[in-house]
Amino acid sequence: MLCAVLVVLLVPGRSSLDRPRRPVSAQELLRSLRPPSDKDFWLAFAGRFLFIFS
């Protein structure tokens, strides 16, 4: 907790309001929500699901 307070006090915050924003289309948004097709992802997903379900 002390380290978190030190980071907040010592690290200067920068606003991102002045940075240009790229427009996002609906198709790009839907494409980003698609789960990965990697086998390791699905093995970890199934393992965690079964662990929580049990």
C-alpha positions, -999 to +999 in steps of 0.1 A: +000+000+000+029+023+007+044+017-027+010+026-044+009+059-025+045+066-035+038+059-072+008+082-071+028+110-055+060+106-076+049+096-111+034+126-130+001+119-146-004+128-182-038+137-198-048+119-230-074+144-239-051+161-264-042+130-283-059+123-316-084+094-315-089+069-343-126+063-352-137+027-346-162+010-369-188-015-357-171-042-377-138-036-361-154-036-327-171-070-333-139-084-347-120-074-315-146-093-294-140-126-312-121-151-289-087-163-301-085-196-321-053-207-303-055-242-287-038-231-255-064-204-249-092-229-251-074-254-229-069-227-202-105-215-206-119-250-202-097-257-172-107-225-154-143-230-163-143-265-149-124-254-118-150-227-111-179-249-120-168-276-097 
